[in-house]
Amino acid sequence: MPLLAQQCVSSNSFNGTHNKVELDATTTTPATVWRRPPIEYERDLVIELIEGAEYPIEKHVLTTTDGYIVKLHRIPDPMQYPASGERSTDPNLADDPADGLLRFGPAKTFRGTVLLVPGLFSTAADFVATGPENGLAFVLADAGYDVWLANVRGSRFSRKNVKLSVADSEFWDFSFHEIGTIDLPAIIDYILRETNAPKLYYVGHNQGMTNLFALLSAKPRYNRKIHHAIGLATIGYLGTTDNRVVRRAAELTDKLYSTLKALNIHELKPTPDIVRLMSGLVCSSDMNELCVEMLRGFFGSTVDRSRNLLPAMVDDLLTSVSTRQLIHIGQLMQTKKFQQFDYRNYMMNTQKYGQAKPPEYNLSRVLLPVSLFHGTKDFITSAKDALRLKDELRNVKNFLEIPDLNHVGFVYSDRLYARVNRKIIEIFNQHPKA
């Protein structure tokens, strides 16, 4: 896949490449049609999807220092499970960049351990939902990686605490800061203990990368535990998007926060009934141009196709978040700063932080190699936001702009392998495990 690369010289902190990915018609996702298995809600969705694709699957459970019980899914490394006949046995052919199936590395070749962390309103299902031809977890497993998938506190598969119930308001008293500084180090340490690996690779979508920045800002020693981190549609600096729905939502953040607190609402959970209403009755109104624009911007496709996709996506994949998580994102948009949660109360901020204003995250502590992927049609993170983040980080190796891809396209696009996943393999293969 040819890349048009031009060195970025405008920032002293950027020492990598700024690429705009162009597609070659000869490099496409394999055409095999994947028959998605019927989902039984009472069963584990991720296990159902991986078993349906006939890949090995393990489930792991750990407990964080503050009592949250977090579930991990794993597609084990190829040395533990012998390669199938599909995998190429010719090392020269398998690793040839001109080969459209770079994902199939040499048989029984172990390339390292990788952790995939989903974003807001998401679970590990994000990385397997599109099937074995496109799902990042499957692609990395085919390429020889031991793949671990995270489910952070409050999500569909991590809704337990040793002392608290989901009905307790204290259960939901967290934002991405607690996920990053408590859940993420527990997950990383658990994986390294289980695999006896010195380091792992990291891929975060949306808030999944935000969690990592919060961790490294607070505990920079974790730089030593990660080979290379890749951010897909990373949320860091926000607030310059042109999307009027997102801008309006940001303006209402404080009002929404006050209302939710007054109503004692601590969990936000999409329901099929709400989605059916939004994608059917409401969005069918000729006067509701805002809803039409939202669907088109959210899915990057026609409104009719978006209406069909939205209910299925919510039924199968979307998950609960705490109100603080969502409000925290809104605050980043309002302030245009990458900072900790603002309680909008002088006494609470002072008690929590020792100062009246929440502190900004110290990105100078992020020392590990980072690659950032940005979709040119991202409706949440603008190009200006993405470039600002790139300039603030000290060790960005690649900044890739993906044409016509939006924020959720990194999960749901039907051309993920050719546009994104293949490049992830190339980047990781360039930085082999120590």
C-alpha positions as CSV (number, residue, x, y, z in Angstrom):
1,M,0.0,0.0,0.0
2,P,1.7,3.1,-1.1
3,L,2.1,6.0,1.4
4,L,2.7,9.6,0.5
5,A,5.0,10.6,3.3
6,Q,6.3,14.1,4.0
7,Q,8.4,15.0,7.0
8,C,6.8,17.4,9.4
9,V,9.3,20.1,10.4
10,S,7.0,22.5,12.1
11,S,7.4,21.0,15.6
12,N,10.5,20.3,17.5
13,S,8.8,17.6,19.5
14,F,7.7,15.5,16.5
15,N,10.4,13.1,15.3
16,G,8.4,10.8,13.1
17,T,6.5,10.9,9.9
18,H,3.3,12.6,8.9
19,N,1.6,10.4,6.4
20,K,-1.6,10.7,4.4
21,V,-2.7,7.1,3.6
22,E,-3.9,6.5,0.1
23,L,-5.5,3.2,-1.0
24,D,-4.3,0.9,-3.6
25,A,-7.1,-0.9,-5.4
26,T,-5.0,-4.1,-5.2
27,T,-4.8,-4.0,-1.4
28,T,-8.3,-4.8,-0.2
29,T,-9.9,-6.7,2.6
30,P,-10.2,-10.4,1.7
31,A,-13.6,-11.1,0.2
32,T,-14.7,-14.0,2.5
33,V,-18.2,-13.4,3.8
34,W,-18.4,-13.8,7.5
35,R,-21.7,-15.2,8.9
36,R,-22.1,-13.6,12.2
37,P,-23.4,-16.0,14.8
38,P,-26.7,-15.3,16.6
39,I,-26.0,-13.5,19.9
40,E,-27.5,-14.8,23.2
41,Y,-27.4,-11.8,25.5
42,E,-27.0,-13.8,28.7
43,R,-23.8,-15.2,27.3
44,D,-20.5,-13.3,26.9
45,L,-20.8,-11.4,23.6
46,V,-17.0,-11.4,23.0
47,I,-16.6,-15.1,23.6
48,E,-19.6,-15.7,21.3
49,L,-18.1,-13.7,18.5
50,I,-14.6,-15.2,18.8
51,E,-15.9,-18.8,19.0
52,G,-18.2,-18.1,16.1
53,A,-15.1,-17.1,14.0
54,E,-13.4,-20.4,15.2
55,Y,-10.5,-18.7,17.0
56,P,-9.2,-19.9,20.5
57,I,-10.5,-17.7,23.4
58,E,-9.7,-17.4,27.1
59,K,-11.4,-15.3,29.8
60,H,-9.4,-13.8,32.6
61,V,-10.7,-11.9,35.7
62,L,-8.8,-9.5,38.0
63,T,-9.7,-7.2,40.9
64,T,-8.4,-3.6,41.0
65,T,-7.1,-2.0,44.2
66,D,-10.4,-0.3,44.8
67,G,-12.5,-3.5,44.3
68,Y,-13.7,-3.4,40.7
69,I,-13.8,-6.8,39.1
70,V,-12.5,-6.5,35.5
71,K,-12.8,-9.1,32.8
72,L,-10.2,-9.6,30.0
73,H,-10.5,-11.6,26.9
74,R,-7.6,-13.3,25.2
75,I,-6.9,-14.8,21.8
76,P,-3.7,-16.7,22.8
77,D,-0.4,-16.6,21.0
78,P,0.3,-18.9,18.0
79,M,3.0,-20.8,19.8
80,Q,0.4,-22.1,22.2
81,Y,-2.1,-23.0,19.5
82,P,-0.5,-24.4,16.3
83,A,-1.2,-22.5,13.1
84,S,-3.9,-23.6,10.7
85,G,-3.4,-24.5,7.1
86,E,-4.5,-20.9,6.1
87,R,-1.3,-19.4,7.4
88,S,1.5,-18.9,4.9
89,T,4.5,-21.2,5.5
90,D,6.8,-19.1,3.2
91,P,8.4,-16.4,5.3
92,N,9.5,-14.4,2.3
93,L,6.1,-14.4,0.8
94,A,4.3,-13.8,4.1
95,D,6.2,-10.7,5.0
96,D,6.4,-9.2,1.6
97,P,4.9,-5.7,1.8
98,A,3.4,-6.1,-1.7
99,D,1.4,-9.1,-0.5
100,G,-2.2,-8.2,0.3
101,L,-2.2,-10.6,3.2
102,L,0.6,-9.2,5.4
103,R,-1.6,-10.3,8.3
104,F,-0.6,-13.9,7.8
105,G,2.9,-14.1,9.2
106,P,5.2,-17.1,9.1
107,A,3.7,-20.2,10.8
108,K,4.2,-20.4,14.6
109,T,6.0,-17.1,14.7
110,F,5.3,-15.2,18.0
111,R,5.6,-11.4,17.5
112,G,4.7,-10.3,21.0
113,T,1.8,-9.5,23.4
114,V,-0.7,-6.7,22.5
115,L,-3.4,-5.1,24.6
116,L,-6.4,-3.5,22.9
117,V,-8.4,-1.0,24.9
118,P,-11.9,0.2,23.7
119,G,-13.3,3.7,23.9
120,L,-16.3,5.4,25.5
121,F,-19.6,3.5,25.3
122,S,-17.6,0.4,24.1
123,T,-16.3,-3.0,25.1
124,A,-13.8,-5.5,23.8
125,A,-16.4,-6.4,21.3
126,D,-15.3,-3.4,19.2
127,F,-12.2,-5.3,18.1
128,V,-14.1,-8.5,16.9
129,A,-17.5,-7.1,15.9
130,T,-16.6,-6.8,12.2
131,G,-15.5,-10.4,11.9
132,P,-12.2,-12.2,11.2
133,E,-11.4,-10.4,8.0
134,N,-11.6,-6.9,9.5
135,G,-11.6,-7.1,13.3
136,L,-8.3,-5.9,14.7
137,A,-8.1,-8.6,17.3
138,F,-8.4,-11.3,14.6
139,V,-5.9,-9.6,12.3
140,L,-3.3,-9.3,15.0
141,A,-3.7,-12.9,16.1
142,D,-3.2,-14.0,12.4
143,A,0.0,-11.9,12.3
144,G,1.4,-13.8,15.3
145,Y,0.4,-11.7,18.3
146,D,-0.9,-12.8,21.7
147,V,-4.0,-10.6,21.8
148,W,-5.6,-9.3,25.0
149,L,-8.8,-7.3,25.0
150,A,-9.8,-5.0,28.0
151,N,-13.2,-4.3,29.5
152,V,-12.9,-1.4,31.9
153,R,-15.0,-0.7,35.0
154,G,-18.7,-0.1,34.4
155,S,-18.7,-1.6,31.0
156,R,-21.0,-4.5,30.0
157,F,-18.5,-7.2,31.1
158,S,-17.0,-5.4,34.2
159,R,-20.0,-4.4,36.3
160,K,-19.0,-5.8,39.6
161,N,-17.2,-4.6,42.7
162,V,-16.3,-6.5,45.8
163,K,-18.1,-4.0,48.1
164,L,-20.5,-2.0,45.8
165,S,-23.5,-2.7,43.6
166,V,-24.2,-1.0,40.3
167,A,-27.2,0.4,42.1
168,D,-24.9,2.4,44.4
169,S,-23.9,5.9,43.3
170,E,-20.4,5.2,44.6
171,F,-19.9,2.5,42.0
172,W,-20.1,5.1,39.3
173,D,-17.9,7.7,40.9
174,F,-15.2,7.6,38.3
175,S,-14.1,9.0,34.9
176,F,-11.4,8.1,32.5
177,H,-8.8,9.2,35.1
178,E,-9.6,6.3,37.5
179,I,-9.8,3.9,34.6
180,G,-6.4,5.1,33.5
181,T,-4.6,5.2,36.8
182,I,-6.3,2.2,38.5
183,D,-7.7,-0.2,36.0
184,L,-5.0,0.1,33.3
185,P,-2.0,-0.6,35.5
186,A,-3.8,-3.6,37.1
187,I,-4.5,-4.9,33.6
188,I,-1.0,-4.3,32.3
189,D,0.7,-5.9,35.3
190,Y,-1.7,-8.9,35.2
191,I,-0.9,-9.6,31.5
192,L,2.9,-9.3,32.0
193,R,2.7,-11.7,34.9
194,E,0.6,-14.2,33.0
195,T,2.7,-14.1,29.8
196,N,6.1,-13.5,31.5
197,A,6.7,-10.8,28.9
198,P,8.8,-7.8,29.8
199,K,6.7,-5.4,27.7
200,L,3.5,-5.3,25.6
201,Y,2.2,-3.4,22.6
202,Y,-0.8,-1.2,23.1
203,V,-3.7,0.0,20.9
204,G,-6.4,2.4,22.2
205,H,-9.4,3.7,20.4
206,N,-11.0,6.9,21.5
207,Q,-10.9,7.0,25.3
208,G,-8.7,3.9,25.3
209,M,-5.7,6.1,24.5
210,T,-6.9,8.8,26.9
211,N,-6.7,6.3,29.7
212,L,-3.0,5.6,28.8
213,F,-2.1,9.3,28.8
214,A,-3.7,9.6,32.3
215,L,-1.7,6.6,33.5
216,L,1.7,7.8,32.2
217,S,1.1,11.3,33.5
218,A,0.6,9.9,37.0
219,K,2.9,6.8,36.9
220,P,5.6,7.4,34.3
221,R,7.3,4.1,35.2
222,Y,4.7,2.4,33.0
223,N,6.6,3.8,30.0
224,R,9.0,0.9,30.5
225,K,6.3,-1.7,30.2
226,I,5.0,-0.8,26.7
227,H,7.0,-1.2,23.4
228,H,4.8,1.1,21.3
229,A,1.3,2.6,21.6
230,I,-1.1,3.3,18.8
231,G,-4.0,5.7,19.2
232,L,-7.0,5.5,16.9
233,A,-9.2,8.6,16.9
234,T,-7.5,9.6,20.2
235,I,-9.3,11.9,22.6
236,G,-6.9,14.3,24.2
237,Y,-7.3,18.0,23.3
238,L,-10.8,18.8,22.1
239,G,-13.0,21.8,21.4
240,T,-12.3,22.9,17.8
241,T,-14.6,20.6,15.9
242,D,-16.9,22.1,13.3
243,N,-19.7,19.6,14.1
244,R,-22.5,21.7,15.5
245,V,-24.1,18.8,17.4
246,V,-20.9,18.1,19.3
247,R,-20.3,21.8,19.9
248,R,-23.8,22.3,21.3
249,A,-23.5,19.3,23.5
250,A,-20.3,20.7,24.9
251,E,-22.0,24.0,25.7
252,L,-24.6,22.2,27.7
253,T,-22.1,20.2,29.8
254,D,-22.5,22.2,33.0
255,K,-26.3,22.2,32.8
256,L,-26.4,18.5,32.0
257,Y,-24.1,17.8,35.0
258,S,-26.3,19.7,37.4
259,T,-29.5,18.1,36.0
260,L,-28.1,14.5,36.3
261,K,-26.9,15.1,39.9
262,A,-30.2,16.6,40.8
263,L,-32.0,13.5,39.4
264,N,-29.5,11.2,41.1
265,I,-28.5,9.7,37.7
266,H,-25.0,8.2,37.8
267,E,-25.1,5.7,35.0
268,L,-25.8,6.4,31.3
269,K,-26.9,3.4,29.4
270,P,-28.2,3.3,25.9
271,T,-31.3,1.2,25.5
272,P,-32.8,-0.4,22.3
273,D,-36.1,1.5,22.8
274,I,-34.3,4.9,22.8
275,V,-32.2,3.9,19.7
276,R,-35.3,2.7,17.8
277,L,-37.0,6.0,18.6
278,M,-34.0,8.0,17.5
279,S,-33.2,6.1,14.4
280,G,-36.9,5.6,13.3
281,L,-39.6,8.0,14.5
282,V,-37.5,11.0,15.4
283,C,-35.1,10.9,12.5
284,S,-37.9,10.3,10.0
285,S,-39.2,13.8,10.6
286,D,-38.6,16.2,7.7
287,M,-37.9,19.0,10.2
288,N,-35.2,17.1,12.1
289,E,-32.1,18.0,10.0
290,L,-29.9,18.0,13.1
291,C,-30.6,14.3,13.6
292,V,-29.9,13.5,10.0
293,E,-26.6,15.4,10.2
294,M,-25.7,13.5,13.4
295,L,-26.3,10.1,11.8
296,R,-24.4,11.0,8.7
297,G,-21.5,12.4,10.7
298,F,-21.5,9.5,13.2
299,F,-21.4,6.7,10.7
300,G,-20.0,8.4,7.6
301,S,-22.6,6.8,5.4
302,T,-26.1,7.4,4.1
303,V,-28.8,8.1,6.5
304,D,-30.8,5.0,5.6
305,R,-27.8,2.8,6.2
306,S,-27.0,4.6,9.5
307,R,-30.6,4.0,10.7
308,N,-30.2,0.3,10.0
309,L,-26.8,0.1,11.7
310,L,-27.5,2.1,14.8
311,P,-30.0,-0.2,16.6
312,A,-27.9,-3.3,16.0
313,M,-24.8,-1.6,17.2
314,V,-26.4,-0.5,20.4
315,D,-28.0,-3.9,21.0
316,D,-24.8,-5.7,20.6
317,L,-21.9,-3.4,21.5
318,L,-22.6,-0.2,23.3
319,T,-22.4,-0.2,27.1
320,S,-22.9,1.9,30.2
321,V,-20.7,4.8,31.2
322,S,-20.6,6.8,34.4
323,T,-22.1,10.3,34.1
324,R,-18.7,11.7,35.2
325,Q,-17.0,10.0,32.1
326,L,-19.3,11.9,29.7
327,I,-19.2,15.1,31.6
328,H,-15.3,15.0,31.7
329,I,-15.2,14.7,27.9
330,G,-17.5,17.7,27.7
331,Q,-15.3,19.7,30.0
332,L,-12.3,19.0,27.8
333,M,-14.3,20.5,24.9
334,Q,-15.3,23.5,26.9
335,T,-11.8,24.3,28.3
336,K,-9.7,23.1,25.3
337,K,-7.4,21.7,28.0
338,F,-6.4,18.2,28.7
339,Q,-7.0,18.2,32.4
340,Q,-8.5,16.2,35.3
341,F,-12.2,16.3,36.2
342,D,-13.5,19.7,37.4
343,Y,-16.1,19.3,40.2
344,R,-17.2,22.9,39.6
345,N,-16.8,23.5,43.3
346,Y,-13.9,25.3,44.9
347,M,-13.9,23.2,48.1
348,M,-14.1,19.9,46.3
349,N,-11.4,20.7,43.8
350,T,-9.2,22.0,46.6
351,Q,-9.8,18.8,48.7
352,K,-9.1,16.6,45.7
353,Y,-6.2,18.4,44.0
354,G,-4.9,20.9,46.6
355,Q,-5.9,23.8,44.3
356,A,-9.0,25.5,43.0
357,K,-8.7,24.4,39.4
358,P,-8.1,20.8,38.2
359,P,-4.5,20.2,37.1
360,E,-3.6,19.5,33.5
361,Y,-2.1,16.1,32.5
362,N,1.6,16.3,32.1
363,L,2.2,14.8,28.6
364,S,5.9,15.4,28.9
365,R,5.9,12.2,31.0
366,V,4.7,10.2,28.0
367,L,8.1,8.9,26.8
368,L,7.2,5.7,24.9
369,P,7.0,5.6,21.1
370,V,3.5,6.6,19.9
371,S,1.7,6.5,16.6
372,L,-1.5,8.4,16.0
373,F,-4.2,7.7,13.5
374,H,-6.7,10.5,12.6
375,G,-9.7,10.2,10.3
376,T,-10.2,13.3,8.1
377,K,-14.0,13.1,8.8
378,D,-13.7,12.7,12.6
379,F,-16.6,14.6,14.1
380,I,-15.2,14.8,17.6
381,T,-11.5,15.3,17.3
382,S,-10.6,17.9,14.6
383,A,-7.4,17.9,12.7
384,K,-6.3,20.9,14.7
385,D,-6.9,19.0,18.0
386,A,-5.1,15.9,16.7
387,L,-2.1,18.0,15.5
388,R,-1.9,19.8,18.8
389,L,-1.8,16.5,20.6
390,K,1.0,15.3,18.3
391,D,3.0,18.4,19.0
392,E,2.6,18.0,22.8
393,L,3.8,14.4,22.8
394,R,7.6,13.9,22.9
395,N,8.0,10.7,20.9
396,V,5.4,10.5,18.1
397,K,6.8,8.2,15.5
398,N,3.9,8.3,13.0
399,F,1.0,10.6,12.4
400,L,-1.4,9.1,9.8
401,E,-4.4,10.8,8.3
402,I,-6.9,8.4,7.0
403,P,-9.1,9.9,4.2
404,D,-12.9,9.8,4.6
405,L,-12.8,7.9,8.0
406,N,-14.7,9.2,10.9
407,H,-14.5,8.7,14.7
408,V,-16.2,5.3,14.8
409,G,-15.0,4.2,11.4
410,F,-11.9,2.8,13.2
411,V,-14.2,0.1,14.5
412,Y,-17.1,-0.2,12.0
413,S,-15.6,0.6,8.6
414,D,-15.9,-2.3,6.1
415,R,-12.4,-1.5,4.8
416,L,-10.5,-1.6,8.1
417,Y,-7.8,-4.0,7.0
418,A,-6.6,-2.1,4.0
419,R,-6.9,1.3,5.6
420,V,-5.8,0.9,9.2
421,N,-5.1,-2.6,10.5
422,R,-2.4,-3.4,7.9
423,K,-0.5,-0.3,8.9
424,I,-0.8,-1.2,12.6
425,I,1.0,-4.5,11.8
426,E,3.7,-2.7,9.8
427,I,4.3,-0.3,12.7
428,F,4.5,-3.1,15.3
429,N,6.7,-5.2,13.0
430,Q,9.1,-2.2,12.7
431,H,9.4,-2.2,16.5
432,P,10.0,-5.8,17.4
433,K,9.7,-7.0,21.0
434,A,12.8,-6.6,23.1
